[in-house]
């Protein structure tokens, strides 16, 4: 389902994000947008940038949310968005 290569793995490693974490942040949320915010089972919040490649999703990069992004994400989650 996900397309990984040396380049996108290098980008997420620069942000101390593991491949499994980026995938977990995307599931089970359906992908409708290019930028997706997700919560890991450990409580870590990530932004994952993806592009649709027909049969797979290519993760462009992933990084931990900053303080402002965390507030927005948690506010939306409380409001049911």
PyMOL commands that place a pseudoatom at each C-alpha (Angstrom):
pseudoatom trace, name=CA, resn=UNK, resi=1, chain=A, elem=C, hetatm=0, pos=[0.000, 0.000, 0.000]
pseudoatom trace, name=CA, resn=UNK, resi=2, chain=A, elem=C, hetatm=0, pos=[2.890, 2.414, 0.722]
pseudoatom trace, name=CA, resn=UNK, resi=3, chain=A, elem=C, hetatm=0, pos=[5.767, 3.219, -1.593]
pseudoatom trace, name=CA, resn=UNK, resi=4, chain=A, elem=C, hetatm=0, pos=[9.134, 3.597, 0.117]
pseudoatom trace, name=CA, resn=UNK, resi=5, chain=A, elem=C, hetatm=0, pos=[12.603, 4.255, -1.265]
pseudoatom trace, name=CA, resn=UNK, resi=6, chain=A, elem=C, hetatm=0, pos=[15.930, 5.613, -0.071]
pseudoatom trace, name=CA, resn=UNK, resi=7, chain=A, elem=C, hetatm=0, pos=[14.871, 9.257, -0.553]
pseudoatom trace, name=CA, resn=UNK, resi=8, chain=A, elem=C, hetatm=0, pos=[11.646, 9.332, 1.421]
pseudoatom trace, name=CA, resn=UNK, resi=9, chain=A, elem=C, hetatm=0, pos=[13.104, 7.135, 4.158]
pseudoatom trace, name=CA, resn=UNK, resi=10, chain=A, elem=C, hetatm=0, pos=[16.013, 9.578, 4.473]
pseudoatom trace, name=CA, resn=UNK, resi=11, chain=A, elem=C, hetatm=0, pos=[13.591, 12.512, 4.790]
pseudoatom trace, name=CA, resn=UNK, resi=12, chain=A, elem=C, hetatm=0, pos=[11.560, 10.988, 7.600]
pseudoatom trace, name=CA, resn=UNK, resi=13, chain=A, elem=C, hetatm=0, pos=[14.706, 9.776, 9.419]
pseudoatom trace, name=CA, resn=UNK, resi=14, chain=A, elem=C, hetatm=0, pos=[15.878, 13.400, 9.483]
pseudoatom trace, name=CA, resn=UNK, resi=15, chain=A, elem=C, hetatm=0, pos=[12.794, 14.113, 11.631]
pseudoatom trace, name=CA, resn=UNK, resi=16, chain=A, elem=C, hetatm=0, pos=[13.353, 10.987, 13.769]
pseudoatom trace, name=CA, resn=UNK, resi=17, chain=A, elem=C, hetatm=0, pos=[10.252, 9.309, 12.352]
pseudoatom trace, name=CA, resn=UNK, resi=18, chain=A, elem=C, hetatm=0, pos=[10.203, 5.576, 11.585]
pseudoatom trace, name=CA, resn=UNK, resi=19, chain=A, elem=C, hetatm=0, pos=[8.488, 4.093, 8.536]
pseudoatom trace, name=CA, resn=UNK, resi=20, chain=A, elem=C, hetatm=0, pos=[6.087, 2.176, 10.762]
pseudoatom trace, name=CA, resn=UNK, resi=21, chain=A, elem=C, hetatm=0, pos=[5.131, 5.369, 12.601]
pseudoatom trace, name=CA, resn=UNK, resi=22, chain=A, elem=C, hetatm=0, pos=[4.312, 7.213, 9.361]
pseudoatom trace, name=CA, resn=UNK, resi=23, chain=A, elem=C, hetatm=0, pos=[2.147, 4.296, 8.207]
pseudoatom trace, name=CA, resn=UNK, resi=24, chain=A, elem=C, hetatm=0, pos=[0.396, 4.045, 11.571]
pseudoatom trace, name=CA, resn=UNK, resi=25, chain=A, elem=C, hetatm=0, pos=[-0.394, 7.771, 11.507]
pseudoatom trace, name=CA, resn=UNK, resi=26, chain=A, elem=C, hetatm=0, pos=[-2.144, 7.304, 8.159]
pseudoatom trace, name=CA, resn=UNK, resi=27, chain=A, elem=C, hetatm=0, pos=[-4.293, 4.324, 9.123]
pseudoatom trace, name=CA, resn=UNK, resi=28, chain=A, elem=C, hetatm=0, pos=[-7.236, 3.859, 9.448]
pseudoatom trace, name=CA, resn=UNK, resi=29, chain=A, elem=C, hetatm=0, pos=[-7.897, 7.437, 8.284]
pseudoatom trace, name=CA, resn=UNK, resi=30, chain=A, elem=C, hetatm=0, pos=[-8.946, 7.491, 4.626]
pseudoatom trace, name=CA, resn=UNK, resi=31, chain=A, elem=C, hetatm=0, pos=[-6.630, 9.602, 2.495]
pseudoatom trace, name=CA, resn=UNK, resi=32, chain=A, elem=C, hetatm=0, pos=[-8.391, 12.546, 0.884]
pseudoatom trace, name=CA, resn=UNK, resi=33, chain=A, elem=C, hetatm=0, pos=[-5.785, 15.245, 1.409]
pseudoatom trace, name=CA, resn=UNK, resi=34, chain=A, elem=C, hetatm=0, pos=[-2.108, 15.441, 0.706]
pseudoatom trace, name=CA, resn=UNK, resi=35, chain=A, elem=C, hetatm=0, pos=[-1.207, 16.372, 4.276]
pseudoatom trace, name=CA, resn=UNK, resi=36, chain=A, elem=C, hetatm=0, pos=[-2.557, 14.121, 7.018]
pseudoatom trace, name=CA, resn=UNK, resi=37, chain=A, elem=C, hetatm=0, pos=[-2.160, 14.460, 10.762]
pseudoatom trace, name=CA, resn=UNK, resi=38, chain=A, elem=C, hetatm=0, pos=[-2.335, 11.320, 12.820]
pseudoatom trace, name=CA, resn=UNK, resi=39, chain=A, elem=C, hetatm=0, pos=[-1.861, 10.037, 16.327]
pseudoatom trace, name=CA, resn=UNK, resi=40, chain=A, elem=C, hetatm=0, pos=[0.264, 6.998, 17.078]
pseudoatom trace, name=CA, resn=UNK, resi=41, chain=A, elem=C, hetatm=0, pos=[-0.676, 4.453, 19.699]
pseudoatom trace, name=CA, resn=UNK, resi=42, chain=A, elem=C, hetatm=0, pos=[2.154, 5.893, 21.817]
pseudoatom trace, name=CA, resn=UNK, resi=43, chain=A, elem=C, hetatm=0, pos=[0.476, 9.321, 21.719]
pseudoatom trace, name=CA, resn=UNK, resi=44, chain=A, elem=C, hetatm=0, pos=[2.988, 10.880, 19.326]
pseudoatom trace, name=CA, resn=UNK, resi=45, chain=A, elem=C, hetatm=0, pos=[1.420, 13.256, 16.781]
pseudoatom trace, name=CA, resn=UNK, resi=46, chain=A, elem=C, hetatm=0, pos=[2.770, 13.334, 13.222]
pseudoatom trace, name=CA, resn=UNK, resi=47, chain=A, elem=C, hetatm=0, pos=[2.124, 15.199, 9.995]
pseudoatom trace, name=CA, resn=UNK, resi=48, chain=A, elem=C, hetatm=0, pos=[2.548, 12.854, 7.031]
pseudoatom trace, name=CA, resn=UNK, resi=49, chain=A, elem=C, hetatm=0, pos=[2.746, 14.273, 3.508]
pseudoatom trace, name=CA, resn=UNK, resi=50, chain=A, elem=C, hetatm=0, pos=[1.631, 11.771, 0.860]
pseudoatom trace, name=CA, resn=UNK, resi=51, chain=A, elem=C, hetatm=0, pos=[0.926, 11.593, -2.832]
pseudoatom trace, name=CA, resn=UNK, resi=52, chain=A, elem=C, hetatm=0, pos=[-1.307, 9.026, -4.526]
pseudoatom trace, name=CA, resn=UNK, resi=53, chain=A, elem=C, hetatm=0, pos=[0.500, 6.702, -6.946]
pseudoatom trace, name=CA, resn=UNK, resi=54, chain=A, elem=C, hetatm=0, pos=[-2.403, 4.652, -8.377]
pseudoatom trace, name=CA, resn=UNK, resi=55, chain=A, elem=C, hetatm=0, pos=[-1.870, 1.388, -6.482]
pseudoatom trace, name=CA, resn=UNK, resi=56, chain=A, elem=C, hetatm=0, pos=[0.081, 2.836, -3.574]
pseudoatom trace, name=CA, resn=UNK, resi=57, chain=A, elem=C, hetatm=0, pos=[0.663, 5.907, -1.451]
pseudoatom trace, name=CA, resn=UNK, resi=58, chain=A, elem=C, hetatm=0, pos=[4.092, 7.505, -1.557]
pseudoatom trace, name=CA, resn=UNK, resi=59, chain=A, elem=C, hetatm=0, pos=[5.103, 9.119, 1.697]
pseudoatom trace, name=CA, resn=UNK, resi=60, chain=A, elem=C, hetatm=0, pos=[6.942, 12.312, 0.746]
pseudoatom trace, name=CA, resn=UNK, resi=61, chain=A, elem=C, hetatm=0, pos=[7.953, 13.109, 4.328]
pseudoatom trace, name=CA, resn=UNK, resi=62, chain=A, elem=C, hetatm=0, pos=[6.718, 12.899, 7.911]
pseudoatom trace, name=CA, resn=UNK, resi=63, chain=A, elem=C, hetatm=0, pos=[7.513, 15.007, 10.946]
pseudoatom trace, name=CA, resn=UNK, resi=64, chain=A, elem=C, hetatm=0, pos=[6.313, 15.555, 14.526]
pseudoatom trace, name=CA, resn=UNK, resi=65, chain=A, elem=C, hetatm=0, pos=[3.698, 18.295, 14.899]
pseudoatom trace, name=CA, resn=UNK, resi=66, chain=A, elem=C, hetatm=0, pos=[4.917, 21.542, 16.405]
pseudoatom trace, name=CA, resn=UNK, resi=67, chain=A, elem=C, hetatm=0, pos=[3.051, 23.128, 19.344]
pseudoatom trace, name=CA, resn=UNK, resi=68, chain=A, elem=C, hetatm=0, pos=[0.661, 25.105, 17.132]
pseudoatom trace, name=CA, resn=UNK, resi=69, chain=A, elem=C, hetatm=0, pos=[-0.147, 22.103, 14.953]
pseudoatom trace, name=CA, resn=UNK, resi=70, chain=A, elem=C, hetatm=0, pos=[-0.751, 19.956, 18.046]
pseudoatom trace, name=CA, resn=UNK, resi=71, chain=A, elem=C, hetatm=0, pos=[-3.245, 22.509, 19.419]
pseudoatom trace, name=CA, resn=UNK, resi=72, chain=A, elem=C, hetatm=0, pos=[-5.098, 22.617, 16.075]
pseudoatom trace, name=CA, resn=UNK, resi=73, chain=A, elem=C, hetatm=0, pos=[-5.154, 18.827, 15.764]
pseudoatom trace, name=CA, resn=UNK, resi=74, chain=A, elem=C, hetatm=0, pos=[-6.413, 18.287, 19.323]
pseudoatom trace, name=CA, resn=UNK, resi=75, chain=A, elem=C, hetatm=0, pos=[-9.052, 21.031, 18.946]
pseudoatom trace, name=CA, resn=UNK, resi=76, chain=A, elem=C, hetatm=0, pos=[-10.349, 19.412, 15.730]
pseudoatom trace, name=CA, resn=UNK, resi=77, chain=A, elem=C, hetatm=0, pos=[-10.375, 15.970, 17.349]
pseudoatom trace, name=CA, resn=UNK, resi=78, chain=A, elem=C, hetatm=0, pos=[-12.417, 17.256, 20.314]
pseudoatom trace, name=CA, resn=UNK, resi=79, chain=A, elem=C, hetatm=0, pos=[-14.859, 18.879, 17.879]
pseudoatom trace, name=CA, resn=UNK, resi=80, chain=A, elem=C, hetatm=0, pos=[-15.169, 15.629, 15.928]
pseudoatom trace, name=CA, resn=UNK, resi=81, chain=A, elem=C, hetatm=0, pos=[-13.613, 16.892, 12.727]
for i in range(1, 81): cmd.bond("trace and resi %d" % i, "trace and resi %d" % (i + 1))
show_as sticks, trace
zoom trace
